[in-house]
Amino acid sequence: MQSGEIPSIGVDSTLMGLELDQTGAMQVPPAGFPAGWYTGAPSPGEDGPAVIAGHVDWDGEPGVFF
């Protein structure tokens, strides 16, 4: 796992790798924490657009992007 910080929105989370599922859609993190990054794109901090995904809420509790 990598670590990701987005100070402008108050996020500091580890990042799990996400891939594509059987239908070709990007996987989503399986719980409210941590956030995830799409491994088919550049890693956060590398040149190019990194794709980060996470939940606002999960099972009635705040998620990483609440």
PyMOL Python script that loads the backbone (N, CA, C, O; Angstrom):
from pymol import cmd

cmd.read_pdbstr("""\
ATOM      1  N   MET A   1       0.841  -1.185   0.000  1.00  0.00           N
ATOM      2  CA  MET A   1       0.000   0.000   0.000  1.00  0.00           C
ATOM      3  C   MET A   1       0.878   1.237   0.000  1.00  0.00           C
ATOM      4  O   MET A   1       1.962   1.265   0.583  1.00  0.00           O
ATOM      5  N   GLN A   2       0.384   2.232  -0.657  1.00  0.00           N
ATOM      6  CA  GLN A   2       1.046   3.528  -0.666  1.00  0.00           C
ATOM      7  C   GLN A   2       0.322   4.442   0.313  1.00  0.00           C
ATOM      8  O   GLN A   2      -0.732   4.090   0.843  1.00  0.00           O
ATOM      9  N   SER A   3       0.886   5.592   0.543  1.00  0.00           N
ATOM     10  CA  SER A   3       0.248   6.594   1.382  1.00  0.00           C
ATOM     11  C   SER A   3      -0.141   7.779   0.512  1.00  0.00           C
ATOM     12  O   SER A   3       0.602   8.166  -0.390  1.00  0.00           O
ATOM     13  N   GLY A   4      -1.310   8.353   0.784  1.00  0.00           N
ATOM     14  CA  GLY A   4      -1.769   9.493   0.015  1.00  0.00           C
ATOM     15  C   GLY A   4      -2.310  10.582   0.910  1.00  0.00           C
ATOM     16  O   GLY A   4      -3.087  10.322   1.829  1.00  0.00           O
ATOM     17  N   GLU A   5      -1.899  11.794   0.638  1.00  0.00           N
ATOM     18  CA  GLU A   5      -2.361  12.938   1.405  1.00  0.00           C
ATOM     19  C   GLU A   5      -2.873  13.992   0.436  1.00  0.00           C
ATOM     20  O   GLU A   5      -2.201  14.332  -0.538  1.00  0.00           O
ATOM     21  N   ILE A   6      -4.077  14.511   0.710  1.00  0.00           N
ATOM     22  CA  ILE A   6      -4.662  15.602  -0.075  1.00  0.00           C
ATOM     23  C   ILE A   6      -5.020  16.699   0.927  1.00  0.00           C
ATOM     24  O   ILE A   6      -6.159  16.769   1.389  1.00  0.00           O
ATOM     25  N   PRO A   7      -4.049  17.559   1.266  1.00  0.00           N
ATOM     26  CA  PRO A   7      -4.265  18.555   2.315  1.00  0.00           C
ATOM     27  C   PRO A   7      -5.444  19.492   2.061  1.00  0.00           C
ATOM     28  O   PRO A   7      -6.115  19.906   3.007  1.00  0.00           O
ATOM     29  N   SER A   8      -5.706  19.832   0.803  1.00  0.00           N
ATOM     30  CA  SER A   8      -6.768  20.803   0.512  1.00  0.00           C
ATOM     31  C   SER A   8      -8.156  20.309   0.915  1.00  0.00           C
ATOM     32  O   SER A   8      -9.065  21.118   1.101  1.00  0.00           O
ATOM     33  N   ILE A   9      -8.334  18.985   1.052  1.00  0.00           N
ATOM     34  CA  ILE A   9      -9.631  18.459   1.503  1.00  0.00           C
ATOM     35  C   ILE A   9      -9.502  17.652   2.797  1.00  0.00           C
ATOM     36  O   ILE A   9     -10.442  16.964   3.195  1.00  0.00           O
ATOM     37  N   GLY A  10      -8.343  17.733   3.454  1.00  0.00           N
ATOM     38  CA  GLY A  10      -8.157  17.092   4.749  1.00  0.00           C
ATOM     39  C   GLY A  10      -8.085  15.574   4.710  1.00  0.00           C
ATOM     40  O   GLY A  10      -8.492  14.920   5.670  1.00  0.00           O
ATOM     41  N   VAL A  11      -7.578  14.993   3.625  1.00  0.00           N
ATOM     42  CA  VAL A  11      -7.487  13.541   3.509  1.00  0.00           C
ATOM     43  C   VAL A  11      -6.045  13.081   3.714  1.00  0.00           C
ATOM     44  O   VAL A  11      -5.113  13.631   3.126  1.00  0.00           O
ATOM     45  N   ASP A  12      -5.881  12.066   4.555  1.00  0.00           N
ATOM     46  CA  ASP A  12      -4.594  11.412   4.759  1.00  0.00           C
ATOM     47  C   ASP A  12      -4.897   9.935   4.928  1.00  0.00           C
ATOM     48  O   ASP A  12      -5.402   9.525   5.972  1.00  0.00           O
ATOM     49  N   SER A  13      -4.597   9.133   3.922  1.00  0.00           N
ATOM     50  CA  SER A  13      -4.993   7.726   3.912  1.00  0.00           C
ATOM     51  C   SER A  13      -3.929   6.876   3.239  1.00  0.00           C
ATOM     52  O   SER A  13      -3.200   7.352   2.369  1.00  0.00           O
ATOM     53  N   THR A  14      -3.844   5.623   3.644  1.00  0.00           N
ATOM     54  CA  THR A  14      -3.085   4.691   2.833  1.00  0.00           C
ATOM     55  C   THR A  14      -3.886   4.470   1.557  1.00  0.00           C
ATOM     56  O   THR A  14      -5.083   4.752   1.514  1.00  0.00           O
ATOM     57  N   LEU A  15      -3.230   3.969   0.527  1.00  0.00           N
ATOM     58  CA  LEU A  15      -3.893   3.713  -0.752  1.00  0.00           C
ATOM     59  C   LEU A  15      -3.704   2.254  -1.132  1.00  0.00           C
ATOM     60  O   LEU A  15      -2.577   1.766  -1.216  1.00  0.00           O
ATOM     61  N   MET A  16      -4.806   1.566  -1.361  1.00  0.00           N
ATOM     62  CA  MET A  16      -4.729   0.188  -1.843  1.00  0.00           C
ATOM     63  C   MET A  16      -4.804   0.190  -3.359  1.00  0.00           C
ATOM     64  O   MET A  16      -5.414   1.084  -3.946  1.00  0.00           O
ATOM     65  N   GLY A  17      -4.198  -0.788  -3.999  1.00  0.00           N
ATOM     66  CA  GLY A  17      -4.249  -0.894  -5.450  1.00  0.00           C
ATOM     67  C   GLY A  17      -5.608  -1.385  -5.916  1.00  0.00           C
ATOM     68  O   GLY A  17      -6.172  -2.309  -5.329  1.00  0.00           O
ATOM     69  N   LEU A  18      -6.138  -0.772  -6.970  1.00  0.00           N
ATOM     70  CA  LEU A  18      -7.401  -1.172  -7.584  1.00  0.00           C
ATOM     71  C   LEU A  18      -7.145  -1.525  -9.040  1.00  0.00           C
ATOM     72  O   LEU A  18      -6.350  -0.875  -9.719  1.00  0.00           O
ATOM     73  N   GLU A  19      -7.828  -2.559  -9.512  1.00  0.00           N
ATOM     74  CA  GLU A  19      -7.678  -2.990 -10.897  1.00  0.00           C
ATOM     75  C   GLU A  19      -9.043  -2.920 -11.577  1.00  0.00           C
ATOM     76  O   GLU A  19      -9.971  -2.305 -11.051  1.00  0.00           O
ATOM     77  N   LEU A  20      -9.164  -3.543 -12.736  1.00  0.00           N
ATOM     78  CA  LEU A  20     -10.450  -3.639 -13.419  1.00  0.00           C
ATOM     79  C   LEU A  20     -11.122  -4.947 -13.037  1.00  0.00           C
ATOM     80  O   LEU A  20     -10.450  -5.964 -12.860  1.00  0.00           O
ATOM     81  N   ASP A  21     -12.466  -4.928 -12.905  1.00  0.00           N
ATOM     82  CA  ASP A  21     -13.189  -6.159 -12.609  1.00  0.00           C
ATOM     83  C   ASP A  21     -13.484  -6.911 -13.904  1.00  0.00           C
ATOM     84  O   ASP A  21     -13.030  -6.507 -14.974  1.00  0.00           O
ATOM     85  N   GLN A  22     -14.234  -7.993 -13.812  1.00  0.00           N
ATOM     86  CA  GLN A  22     -14.512  -8.841 -14.973  1.00  0.00           C
ATOM     87  C   GLN A  22     -15.284  -8.122 -16.067  1.00  0.00           C
ATOM     88  O   GLN A  22     -15.213  -8.519 -17.230  1.00  0.00           O
ATOM     89  N   THR A  23     -16.025  -7.065 -15.716  1.00  0.00           N
ATOM     90  CA  THR A  23     -16.800  -6.320 -16.716  1.00  0.00           C
ATOM     91  C   THR A  23     -16.007  -5.175 -17.334  1.00  0.00           C
ATOM     92  O   THR A  23     -16.485  -4.516 -18.258  1.00  0.00           O
ATOM     93  N   GLY A  24     -14.788  -4.932 -16.827  1.00  0.00           N
ATOM     94  CA  GLY A  24     -13.967  -3.833 -17.318  1.00  0.00           C
ATOM     95  C   GLY A  24     -14.129  -2.560 -16.526  1.00  0.00           C
ATOM     96  O   GLY A  24     -13.521  -1.546 -16.866  1.00  0.00           O
ATOM     97  N   ALA A  25     -14.944  -2.583 -15.464  1.00  0.00           N
ATOM     98  CA  ALA A  25     -15.114  -1.411 -14.599  1.00  0.00           C
ATOM     99  C   ALA A  25     -14.011  -1.402 -13.539  1.00  0.00           C
ATOM    100  O   ALA A  25     -13.518  -2.456 -13.137  1.00  0.00           O
ATOM    101  N   MET A  26     -13.636  -0.225 -13.099  1.00  0.00           N
ATOM    102  CA  MET A  26     -12.632  -0.128 -12.048  1.00  0.00           C
ATOM    103  C   MET A  26     -13.217  -0.641 -10.736  1.00  0.00           C
ATOM    104  O   MET A  26     -14.356  -0.325 -10.392  1.00  0.00           O
ATOM    105  N   GLN A  27     -12.439  -1.426 -10.011  1.00  0.00           N
ATOM    106  CA  GLN A  27     -12.853  -1.867  -8.689  1.00  0.00           C
ATOM    107  C   GLN A  27     -12.995  -0.654  -7.772  1.00  0.00           C
ATOM    108  O   GLN A  27     -12.454   0.415  -8.053  1.00  0.00           O
ATOM    109  N   VAL A  28     -13.721  -0.830  -6.685  1.00  0.00           N
ATOM    110  CA  VAL A  28     -13.831   0.206  -5.662  1.00  0.00           C
ATOM    111  C   VAL A  28     -13.307  -0.363  -4.346  1.00  0.00           C
ATOM    112  O   VAL A  28     -13.330  -1.580  -4.158  1.00  0.00           O
ATOM    113  N   PRO A  29     -12.839   0.477  -3.438  1.00  0.00           N
ATOM    114  CA  PRO A  29     -12.389  -0.024  -2.145  1.00  0.00           C
ATOM    115  C   PRO A  29     -13.531  -0.788  -1.453  1.00  0.00           C
ATOM    116  O   PRO A  29     -14.685  -0.369  -1.540  1.00  0.00           O
ATOM    117  N   PRO A  30     -13.230  -1.891  -0.774  1.00  0.00           N
ATOM    118  CA  PRO A  30     -14.262  -2.731  -0.173  1.00  0.00           C
ATOM    119  C   PRO A  30     -14.831  -2.209   1.139  1.00  0.00           C
ATOM    120  O   PRO A  30     -15.717  -2.840   1.716  1.00  0.00           O
ATOM    121  N   ALA A  31     -14.344  -1.076   1.621  1.00  0.00           N
ATOM    122  CA  ALA A  31     -14.846  -0.491   2.875  1.00  0.00           C
ATOM    123  C   ALA A  31     -14.643   1.021   2.822  1.00  0.00           C
ATOM    124  O   ALA A  31     -14.147   1.549   1.827  1.00  0.00           O
ATOM    125  N   GLY A  32     -15.026   1.710   3.887  1.00  0.00           N
ATOM    126  CA  GLY A  32     -14.921   3.163   3.941  1.00  0.00           C
ATOM    127  C   GLY A  32     -13.496   3.687   3.907  1.00  0.00           C
ATOM    128  O   GLY A  32     -13.244   4.791   3.426  1.00  0.00           O
ATOM    129  N   PHE A  33     -12.574   2.899   4.416  1.00  0.00           N
ATOM    130  CA  PHE A  33     -11.142   3.216   4.422  1.00  0.00           C
ATOM    131  C   PHE A  33     -10.398   1.973   3.981  1.00  0.00           C
ATOM    132  O   PHE A  33     -10.878   0.879   4.278  1.00  0.00           O
ATOM    133  N   PRO A  34      -9.295   2.046   3.313  1.00  0.00           N
ATOM    134  CA  PRO A  34      -8.596   3.214   2.812  1.00  0.00           C
ATOM    135  C   PRO A  34      -9.135   3.633   1.458  1.00  0.00           C
ATOM    136  O   PRO A  34     -10.054   3.014   0.922  1.00  0.00           O
ATOM    137  N   ALA A  35      -8.553   4.689   0.911  1.00  0.00           N
ATOM    138  CA  ALA A  35      -8.803   5.058  -0.481  1.00  0.00           C
ATOM    139  C   ALA A  35      -8.005   4.097  -1.363  1.00  0.00           C
ATOM    140  O   ALA A  35      -7.156   3.356  -0.868  1.00  0.00           O
ATOM    141  N   GLY A  36      -8.277   4.110  -2.658  1.00  0.00           N
ATOM    142  CA  GLY A  36      -7.545   3.250  -3.580  1.00  0.00           C
ATOM    143  C   GLY A  36      -7.108   4.024  -4.803  1.00  0.00           C
ATOM    144  O   GLY A  36      -7.668   5.073  -5.119  1.00  0.00           O
ATOM    145  N   TRP A  37      -6.110   3.507  -5.488  1.00  0.00           N
ATOM    146  CA  TRP A  37      -5.667   4.120  -6.740  1.00  0.00           C
ATOM    147  C   TRP A  37      -5.665   3.042  -7.817  1.00  0.00           C
ATOM    148  O   TRP A  37      -5.330   1.884  -7.567  1.00  0.00           O
ATOM    149  N   TYR A  38      -6.044   3.451  -9.004  1.00  0.00           N
ATOM    150  CA  TYR A  38      -6.123   2.552 -10.145  1.00  0.00           C
ATOM    151  C   TYR A  38      -4.717   2.225 -10.625  1.00  0.00           C
ATOM    152  O   TYR A  38      -3.988   3.114 -11.065  1.00  0.00           O
ATOM    153  N   THR A  39      -4.332   0.947 -10.543  1.00  0.00           N
ATOM    154  CA  THR A  39      -2.969   0.533 -10.873  1.00  0.00           C
ATOM    155  C   THR A  39      -2.668   0.566 -12.368  1.00  0.00           C
ATOM    156  O   THR A  39      -1.509   0.428 -12.761  1.00  0.00           O
ATOM    157  N   GLY A  40      -3.687   0.748 -13.212  1.00  0.00           N
ATOM    158  CA  GLY A  40      -3.471   0.855 -14.650  1.00  0.00           C
ATOM    159  C   GLY A  40      -3.108   2.260 -15.094  1.00  0.00           C
ATOM    160  O   GLY A  40      -2.930   2.504 -16.287  1.00  0.00           O
ATOM    161  N   ALA A  41      -2.997   3.186 -14.154  1.00  0.00           N
ATOM    162  CA  ALA A  41      -2.631   4.576 -14.430  1.00  0.00           C
ATOM    163  C   ALA A  41      -1.366   4.890 -13.627  1.00  0.00           C
ATOM    164  O   ALA A  41      -0.929   4.060 -12.829  1.00  0.00           O
ATOM    165  N   PRO A  42      -0.774   6.062 -13.821  1.00  0.00           N
ATOM    166  CA  PRO A  42       0.402   6.411 -13.020  1.00  0.00           C
ATOM    167  C   PRO A  42       0.100   6.370 -11.514  1.00  0.00           C
ATOM    168  O   PRO A  42      -1.023   6.639 -11.086  1.00  0.00           O
ATOM    169  N   SER A  43       1.106   6.035 -10.737  1.00  0.00           N
ATOM    170  CA  SER A  43       0.988   6.087  -9.281  1.00  0.00           C
ATOM    171  C   SER A  43       0.920   7.531  -8.831  1.00  0.00           C
ATOM    172  O   SER A  43       1.480   8.401  -9.499  1.00  0.00           O
ATOM    173  N   PRO A  44       0.256   7.819  -7.724  1.00  0.00           N
ATOM    174  CA  PRO A  44       0.246   9.190  -7.209  1.00  0.00           C
ATOM    175  C   PRO A  44       1.675   9.707  -7.037  1.00  0.00           C
ATOM    176  O   PRO A  44       2.520   9.038  -6.442  1.00  0.00           O
ATOM    177  N   GLY A  45       1.932  10.891  -7.559  1.00  0.00           N
ATOM    178  CA  GLY A  45       3.250  11.508  -7.508  1.00  0.00           C
ATOM    179  C   GLY A  45       4.049  11.327  -8.777  1.00  0.00           C
ATOM    180  O   GLY A  45       5.003  12.069  -9.008  1.00  0.00           O
ATOM    181  N   GLU A  46       3.683  10.345  -9.625  1.00  0.00           N
ATOM    182  CA  GLU A  46       4.351  10.178 -10.915  1.00  0.00           C
ATOM    183  C   GLU A  46       3.755  11.154 -11.921  1.00  0.00           C
ATOM    184  O   GLU A  46       2.684  11.713 -11.684  1.00  0.00           O
ATOM    185  N   ASP A  47       4.438  11.363 -13.041  1.00  0.00           N
ATOM    186  CA  ASP A  47       3.899  12.194 -14.111  1.00  0.00           C
ATOM    187  C   ASP A  47       2.652  11.530 -14.679  1.00  0.00           C
ATOM    188  O   ASP A  47       2.618  10.312 -14.854  1.00  0.00           O
ATOM    189  N   GLY A  48       1.639  12.319 -14.964  1.00  0.00           N
ATOM    190  CA  GLY A  48       0.400  11.814 -15.537  1.00  0.00           C
ATOM    191  C   GLY A  48      -0.709  11.750 -14.510  1.00  0.00           C
ATOM    192  O   GLY A  48      -0.478  11.952 -13.318  1.00  0.00           O
ATOM    193  N   PRO A  49      -1.914  11.470 -14.977  1.00  0.00           N
ATOM    194  CA  PRO A  49      -3.072  11.486 -14.083  1.00  0.00           C
ATOM    195  C   PRO A  49      -3.203  10.197 -13.270  1.00  0.00           C
ATOM    196  O   PRO A  49      -3.364   9.116 -13.836  1.00  0.00           O
ATOM    197  N   ALA A  50      -3.135  10.314 -11.957  1.00  0.00           N
ATOM    198  CA  ALA A  50      -3.407   9.197 -11.057  1.00  0.00           C
ATOM    199  C   ALA A  50      -4.910   9.181 -10.781  1.00  0.00           C
ATOM    200  O   ALA A  50      -5.519  10.237 -10.609  1.00  0.00           O
ATOM    201  N   VAL A  51      -5.505   7.999 -10.737  1.00  0.00           N
ATOM    202  CA  VAL A  51      -6.935   7.870 -10.478  1.00  0.00           C
ATOM    203  C   VAL A  51      -7.109   7.354  -9.058  1.00  0.00           C
ATOM    204  O   VAL A  51      -6.663   6.254  -8.732  1.00  0.00           O
ATOM    205  N   ILE A  52      -7.764   8.157  -8.207  1.00  0.00           N
ATOM    206  CA  ILE A  52      -7.992   7.825  -6.799  1.00  0.00           C
ATOM    207  C   ILE A  52      -9.485   7.626  -6.580  1.00  0.00           C
ATOM    208  O   ILE A  52     -10.294   8.418  -7.064  1.00  0.00           O
ATOM    209  N   ALA A  53      -9.857   6.570  -5.852  1.00  0.00           N
ATOM    210  CA  ALA A  53     -11.273   6.293  -5.563  1.00  0.00           C
ATOM    211  C   ALA A  53     -11.438   6.038  -4.069  1.00  0.00           C
ATOM    212  O   ALA A  53     -10.550   5.490  -3.416  1.00  0.00           O
ATOM    213  N   GLY A  54     -12.566   6.438  -3.552  1.00  0.00           N
ATOM    214  CA  GLY A  54     -12.873   6.195  -2.142  1.00  0.00           C
ATOM    215  C   GLY A  54     -14.329   6.523  -1.874  1.00  0.00           C
ATOM    216  O   GLY A  54     -15.016   7.104  -2.715  1.00  0.00           O
ATOM    217  N   HIS A  55     -14.782   6.149  -0.710  1.00  0.00           N
ATOM    218  CA  HIS A  55     -16.178   6.351  -0.336  1.00  0.00           C
ATOM    219  C   HIS A  55     -16.347   7.628   0.491  1.00  0.00           C
ATOM    220  O   HIS A  55     -15.465   8.002   1.264  1.00  0.00           O
ATOM    221  N   VAL A  56     -17.486   8.285   0.316  1.00  0.00           N
ATOM    222  CA  VAL A  56     -17.864   9.410   1.169  1.00  0.00           C
ATOM    223  C   VAL A  56     -18.440   8.859   2.470  1.00  0.00           C
ATOM    224  O   VAL A  56     -18.131   9.351   3.556  1.00  0.00           O
ATOM    225  N   ASP A  57     -19.273   7.844   2.348  1.00  0.00           N
ATOM    226  CA  ASP A  57     -19.775   7.154   3.534  1.00  0.00           C
ATOM    227  C   ASP A  57     -19.849   5.659   3.237  1.00  0.00           C
ATOM    228  O   ASP A  57     -19.878   5.240   2.080  1.00  0.00           O
ATOM    229  N   TRP A  58     -19.879   4.868   4.305  1.00  0.00           N
ATOM    230  CA  TRP A  58     -19.893   3.419   4.170  1.00  0.00           C
ATOM    231  C   TRP A  58     -20.635   2.838   5.365  1.00  0.00           C
ATOM    232  O   TRP A  58     -20.230   3.028   6.512  1.00  0.00           O
ATOM    233  N   ASP A  59     -21.708   2.139   5.090  1.00  0.00           N
ATOM    234  CA  ASP A  59     -22.474   1.469   6.138  1.00  0.00           C
ATOM    235  C   ASP A  59     -22.875   2.432   7.263  1.00  0.00           C
ATOM    236  O   ASP A  59     -22.822   2.087   8.443  1.00  0.00           O
ATOM    237  N   GLY A  60     -23.276   3.640   6.870  1.00  0.00           N
ATOM    238  CA  GLY A  60     -23.740   4.639   7.834  1.00  0.00           C
ATOM    239  C   GLY A  60     -22.639   5.382   8.560  1.00  0.00           C
ATOM    240  O   GLY A  60     -22.928   6.193   9.440  1.00  0.00           O
ATOM    241  N   GLU A  61     -21.394   5.132   8.221  1.00  0.00           N
ATOM    242  CA  GLU A  61     -20.269   5.805   8.864  1.00  0.00           C
ATOM    243  C   GLU A  61     -19.504   6.640   7.843  1.00  0.00           C
ATOM    244  O   GLU A  61     -19.541   6.327   6.653  1.00  0.00           O
ATOM    245  N   PRO A  62     -18.808   7.698   8.277  1.00  0.00           N
ATOM    246  CA  PRO A  62     -18.014   8.503   7.344  1.00  0.00           C
ATOM    247  C   PRO A  62     -16.919   7.668   6.681  1.00  0.00           C
ATOM    248  O   PRO A  62     -16.277   6.834   7.320  1.00  0.00           O
ATOM    249  N   GLY A  63     -16.724   7.910   5.394  1.00  0.00           N
ATOM    250  CA  GLY A  63     -15.655   7.263   4.650  1.00  0.00           C
ATOM    251  C   GLY A  63     -14.473   8.202   4.487  1.00  0.00           C
ATOM    252  O   GLY A  63     -14.468   9.301   5.041  1.00  0.00           O
ATOM    253  N   VAL A  64     -13.487   7.780   3.740  1.00  0.00           N
ATOM    254  CA  VAL A  64     -12.253   8.531   3.559  1.00  0.00           C
ATOM    255  C   VAL A  64     -12.493   9.913   2.961  1.00  0.00           C
ATOM    256  O   VAL A  64     -11.759  10.846   3.285  1.00  0.00           O
ATOM    257  N   PHE A  65     -13.503  10.078   2.094  1.00  0.00           N
ATOM    258  CA  PHE A  65     -13.766  11.378   1.477  1.00  0.00           C
ATOM    259  C   PHE A  65     -14.989  12.083   2.064  1.00  0.00           C
ATOM    260  O   PHE A  65     -15.636  12.879   1.382  1.00  0.00           O
ATOM    261  N   PHE A  66     -15.309  11.790   3.340  1.00  0.00           N
ATOM    262  CA  PHE A  66     -16.457  12.427   3.993  1.00  0.00           C
ATOM    263  C   PHE A  66     -16.231  13.910   4.133  1.00  0.00           C
ATOM    264  O   PHE A  66     -17.090  14.618   4.661  1.00  0.00           O
TER     265      PHE A  66
END
""", "prot")
cmd.dss("prot")
cmd.show_as("cartoon", "prot")
cmd.util.cbc("prot")
cmd.orient("prot")
